[in-house]
Structures are given as C-alpha cells and as structure tokens.
Amino acid sequence: MFTGIVEELGEVVGKDELGDSARFTIQGPVVTADAGHGDSIAVNGVCLTVVELLPGGQFTADVMGETLSRSSLGRLAAGSPVNLERAAAVNSRLGGHIVQGHVDGTGQILTRSAAENWEVVRIGMPAELARYVVEKGSITVDGISLTVSGLGDDWFEVSLIPTTLELTTLGGAAPGTPVNLEVDVIAKYVERLLSHSPRTAR
C-alpha cells in the first residue's frame, strides 16, 4: 500500500524490451536507500517489485504486458522522469490517501491554467471511471494523491501547489500527456457491495 506522497523524482535510465514484457532500470537513490529484493516501489503510481539493486541508487523492475498496456509505463524510455514512492510503513502517518498502486486506467492532460503560485490542471478520464470520481474526493494521478477540485462528465481538475509542480512529473507535463489514474478503492468496494446486496425479505 502507498499514500500518494511522492518521495522522489527519479529517472528511467534503461529499458529492455522482452517480448511481452519489459525490464526497467530506474535511478532513485532515496527510495533505494533501504530497499531490498522483492520490495515494492510505486513508479508513476504503478506498484512494481524490486528485482535487483544496482550501484548508484538504481534498481530494476519487470513489467508485464498487462501493465504495459493498461498504464502509461509502456511509453517510458531512457531519460523519462518518474514519480517514486516506497510502500507505506504500518507505523507511518497516512499523508495522502489509501493508494494500492493498481492503475484503473489512463487519462490525458487536457489543459493547464496558471495562477500566480499554483496551477489548475484538467485531465480527461475514461467514461468507466467517471462514476468513482467526486468533487473534493481523492484521486491518484501518476502516483500523486490529489484532491478533485472540479468535475465534468469526462474530465476532472486538480489544483497543484508549488511543491507538487516542482517535485513531480506533473510540473512539466504538457497537454496531451498520458497519465495513470487510480480511483479511490473505497468507492469500488461500496459499488460492489451494493450491487450484490441481498434483497430485503417481504
């Protein structure tokens, strides 16, 4: 489990195509400082497993074809910046919200509106995810826990403070950039429970 509080802006330093999968080599000295083989690290909001730790604060991770097709990781190449977060410790504060690292779909940045010290970013979302998104609710965009500040039928808006603009990939993401989306898991569980509720006896 993660919190959506990005710890480090890392970089893809290598990508090996392996047919129906890929192996990424990622630079991230902060998240690898106490990492071990088999640990989980969220890369742009996708939970990946550390395969190998390399010198210089690098690690490798294997990504299956399913993940490549359902997230934006397949578009990454050497030199791509990535948001990195280690799995949450059970004794730590939950600074964002409950993030699983299981991408529900990809959206696309539509517009950016700059204010003096912050920006409003509008993101298009797939129709099948719209029912899980509510104004003032939480959503994960490329691994970043954000609050929905505006909402339409097929888009939502988030307001980015200077820290988010400076320390995450969203700071430099232009309109047209694909982003990974994970909706609030609680909404999905509630929907599932309600759809399978037993009928009230008469």
Buried (B, 14 or more C-beta within 10 A) or exposed (E): BBBBBBBBBBBBBBBEEEEEBBBBBBBBEBBBEEBEEEBBBBBBBBBBBBBEBBEEBBBBBBBEEEBBEBBBBBEBEEEBBBBBBBBBEEEEEBEBBBBBBBBBBBBBBBEBEEEEEEBBBBBBBEEEBBEBBBEEBBBBBBBBBBBBBEBEEEBBBBBBEEEBBEBBBBBEBEEEBBBBBBBBBEBBEEEEEEEEEEEEEE
